Amino acid sequence: MMMPVPLTVDPFAGLMTGLLVQPPSRPSSRGPATQSKRAMAEERAQKMELRKRLTELDHLLNTLTVRAYALTEQRDELSLISQRANAALSEIDSKRKATSVSRGISAMRQKLGCKPDTQVGFDTLRYRALLEVVHKQCLTSVRQLIAHKWGFPFAAPVDPDALDLPTYREIIKEPMDLGTVKNLIENGGKYVKAEEVDADVRLTFANAMKFNAEGTDVHAMAKELLVEWETRWATIQQRIADVEACCVIERKAAEAKNEAASRRADVVSKEKECSKASEAIDLVNIQLGEVQNQVLALMRPLERDDRLNLASELRGLPEGLRVGAREIIAANTTGWKPAAHLEDVDAHNDLTIHLLARYTKTMNRNRLAINAGWCGVGAPKHLLARFKEEPMDASGDTAMANFMIGHPIDEVTSEVGLRSIDAMPDELDFDPVAFDDLLGDVSYVMPLALRPLQRQAVHEMLSLVKNSNSTKSAFAYLNDPDAEAEEANTYKVLILDAFTHDVIAPLVTLKELRDHGVTLHMRLSKDREEIPDTPAVYFVRPTIENVRMIARDFERGLYDVYHLNFSNALAESALEELATSAAKAGADEKVACVREQYLGYVSLEDDLFDLCLDDGYRLLHDPRANERDVERMIASVATGLYSACVTLGQVPVIRSQRGGAAEMIAKELDSRLREALSQKDNPFEGGFRIGLGGSYVQRPLLCLFDRNFDLTAMLQHAWTYQPLVHDVLNMKLNRVDVDVDGPTAAVNGAKPKSYTLEESDPFWAENAEAQFPKVAEEVESELAKYKEAIKRVNAQAAMADDEDDALGNSTAKLADAVQSLPELQEKKRVIDKHTNIATALLGNIKQRGLDEYYAIEEDLLVGKVDKPAVMSLLQATGRGSASDKVRLAIVYTLSATESMSPQDAEEVAGALRASGADTAGLTYIKRMMSLNARLKNMSGGAESDAHRRTDSNQGNILEWADKLYGQSINTITKGVRNLLSGERVLPVAFAFEALMANQPGPETSEYAHLDPKAPLGKPVVPRAGDPAFHEGICFVVGGGNYLEYQSLAELKTRERASVRSVIYGSTGMCTGEAFLSTLAALGAAS
């Protein structure tokens, strides 16, 4: 708070100056009348001056009065602040003391190893704590009294004989001194409580004052030291009170911890019981399914041969058994006459035929049982007379006296809750054609979503759920169902590497990890201690370095059980090395599973993923990169895309640009998919998504683009919320750090706040694609709604105090208001988060002029070239950072190539140099465009070869450009202009929509077409009239951003669009500044 500056100028100076007595004027030579008028005029002027000064003085007085009131209020406010500060200081001091005492109590409990959850343990802890007060605080105070300037008479026992005090023993019955008290404390054994020390110290001074009369030196010394002891004793008493309170707190905390552990044990026990109950339910469901199959089998019509066999069996029934058959027919057939022929099976319905077949089979089995001697009861001859003899196994168990043939079907159905067969219709009407027509009318397809499937796979991995991707070749003893079920509910540790940590970070929260029993997650590369009797879940990349680190864990025996999960396929050699290491370390029986999860990518949204290959563009375009590094990058991208396809359970149709990295990746992916489909147990059997009819169009389309297809999207400034947060605040893995204190945060040492931006955030889900001004309005609107809700809650709380509310309506409203408080608190948290983010964005927009950059770049990309506006920003006096200026210059260069003269290009570069910007990125773009123009001017292959032989250096550059860019370099300039329709759609989105239409044409003819399910070598090309694709995956090799992601998402909302769902992927989500740094590095290298 600013203190008022004291007045240094006298406020009455002006007034006193005006009231100074003027010196008498010289007598005038004029007449008396003239002198009288002049005197009256002077007097009138003096009065007016005095009145003016009086007014000024009154005004000054009022000002000083107001100032005095203001100073008084400031004094009172400062006084109140001082009081609060003193109270806070006192509270902090108390907490500091209590914390210090609590630490001491906890350390003592751990040292003693006692458990204060019993009375004995609590008494022991309290006794030791109070004894510590005696040996520390009391002993220190006694020593200080002895060291006092008046403490020497009391430092040793009184010797009456040496001092010639014959009456001392008669007067002093209990002699005591401070030296004796000190020795008794140090030696221990006497004092248990501080009160005993206090009594002896007071006895020392009381004896001295009793034996020595008042007024003597010893009496005065004892009296002064007693006052000193009183002060010290008050401090010791406060320490005792703190110890007592902390002992109680420690006991309660331990009891609460024990109770929580007991509850966790109960939860684990209940979970195991639930697991057993779930298994029992599954078994019952299996049995129920079997019974249902039996019931359905009864309703199936018998074949003609079976009907003839049944007629023969009925014809051969003895008369005593034919009565039972007639009863079955009479009970299930309407209008049947007993005189009719029993063998006329065609006259009976299907249910009656099944029951007759069951009846004859039962009678036949009964006969066989009697013949085998399994039943001790004799049977009538007529039951055996005319049945055909069948060979029986002589080794039958004669002890089976009660041979069970089977329950009647009505009893079975009543036990499982099915309706009786008697109530079922005679025939089931089923028309397959009508059913196919019904399926044909269904046009809804579940949207293609990658993140939910990946999240489900991660949860199954953490829950130790068995899947089909287990590796069994090197570990034949793996996948014990009983062991997995037992470990699923136990506490476990999670081991990750840097890549897999980024994989699960956007998918699983800490709470979800705890729910799965993961109490600790650590990095594989860090030093870790042994945790016995604990299973460990590994989720790492399948690299040889990770395999060797896992082998070292085997050797050290860090964990009890090892669940090994790899993000992608594990090489055979690495698997063999892992198995050998486990066998040498004696840990082979501890390896519970080795699984290939195929989760080698990061899902940021349901329809957005990347491969965390941030250096992909640099490596694929660096002239110094060797062929092995490029091939390794191609394989890494193909591996990530293959993992995404496995998660989706879909084999896509592939389209890619020709002549560049995109085509290499497409061919590699096509090869891997073909190899997987040729295997017996491939991951695409029984995939997650089942299309109706499995038609060609139901499969998704995967489109691969090189980043050079459109460079402007990576450098353009954004104006919508999500791209702004990513580009300006550097959002990574859906988390963003914001300095809520503004530019002074770093100076003051304040840490930035970290926020998570997910689809669970309603404000983010609603406004991620909105322009920034709209976001600011929404923040204000939400804040106003929150304040209004708080007002309603406060008003309802005030109504609850109304004594006239006999019906309790206000009380009910108050209860409703209280129930709404958690929701309001969560809403306030979301509002505060986006307020801080919007404030940080607004600060960057104002400081860097991002709105101007966005407007100019939008005009450039639709063909409106405004050179003066561009140059005004590129000048040193223009707004924006150096990187902002270079990004604008590159967009200007790419979009205005034909209208830009060499003089204009040099003017742009000069303006950047004058602004202190690094022009290496712009130089790299110009070199690319120059190579493009020279490649176009080359007439043919022979001439080209001759030209390359003439100038070897130039030939190397051209070969490098032709190898790395291919056709994609031809679209650097034309991609921005020629692929744009009337509305603002990014080139990648425009080309992707054309490929999804699946029609032949000049826009799509230059793209390679691969189908892993088609015969190898057979060309696959779209034909006119082919149906369009509804689901697609757009992948950009060399980096992507949220501008392209939102542009692709808008395709689903366009009128007459066939695109229903789109997944956007890239080698890495890159900000404009980071991509500019990559271009600058390439410019410096080339």
PEMOKA-V67954 format. One line per field, one symbol per residue. ss: DSSP state (a for helix, b for strand, c for the rest). burial: 1 if it has 9 or more other C-alpha atoms within 8 Angstrom, else 0. Layout:
ss=???
burial=???
This chain:
ss=ccccccccccccaaaaaacccccccccccccaaaaaaaaaaaaaaaaaaaaaaaaaaaaaaaaaaaaaaaaaaaaaaaaaaaaaaaaaaaaaaaaaaaaaaaaaaaaaaaaaccccccaaaaaaaaaaaaaaaaaaaaaaaaaaaaaccccaaacccccaaaaccccaaaaccccccaaaaaaaaaaccccccaaaaaaaaaaaaaaaaaacccccaaaaaaaaaaaaaaaaaaaaaaaaaaaaaaaaaaaaaaaaaaaaaaaaaaaaaaaaaaaaaaaaaaaaaaaaaaaaaaaaaaaccccaaaaaaaaaaaacccaaaaaaaaaaaaaaccccccccccccaaaccaaaaaaaaaaaaaaaaaaaaaacccccccccaaaaccccccccccccccccccccccccaaaaaaacccccaaaccccccccaaaaaaaaaccccccccccaaaaaaaaaaaacccccccbccccccccccaaaaaaaacccbbbbbcaaaaaaaaccccaaaaaaccbbbbbbcccccccccccbbbbbbcccaaaaaaaaaaaaaccccbbbbbbcccccaaaaaaaaaaaaacccaaabbbbbbcccccbbbbccbbbcccccaaaaaacccccaaaaaaaaaaaaaaaaaaaaaaccccbbbbbcccaaaaaaaaaaaaaaaaaccccccccccccccaaaccccccbbbbbbaaaccaaaaccccbaaaaaaaaaccbccbbbbcccaaaaaaaccccbbbbcccccaaaaaacccbaaaaaaaaaaaaaaaaaaaaaaaaaaaacccccccccaaaaaaaaaaaaaaaaaaaaaaaaaaaaaaaaaaaaaaaacaaaaaaaaaaaacccccaaaaaaaacccccccaaaaaaaaaaaaaaccccccaaaaaaaaaaaaacccccaaaaaaaaaaaaaaaaaacccaaaaaaaaaacaaaaaaaaaaaaacaaaaaaaaaaaaaccccccccaaaaaaaaaaccccccccccbbbbbcccccccccccccccccccbbbbbbbccbcaaaaaaaaaaaacccccccbbbbbbccbccaaaaaaaaaaaaaac
burial=000000000000001001000000000000000010000000000000110010001001000000000010000000000000000000000000010011001101100001111000110111001110111011101110110000110111100100000001000100111111110110000011110111011111111110110000011111101101100110010011011101100111011000000000000100110000000000000001001000000110010000100111110011001100110111011000000001001001111111111011010111111101011000000011011000000000010000000000000111000001100000000000000000000000000111101110111111111000011000100100000111111011111110111111111100001101111011110000000001111111110001111110111011111111111111000111111011101011001111111111111111111111010111111100100011001110111111111111111111111111111111111111110110000111001000100000111111111111111111111111111111101110011111110000100001010010110010011011111100110010011001001100100110110000100001101100100000010011011011111101100110011100110110111110010001111111000101101111111111110001000010011011111011111111100110110000000000110011000000110101101111111111111110110000111111111111111100010011111100000000000000011111111111111111111110110000111111111111111110111111111000
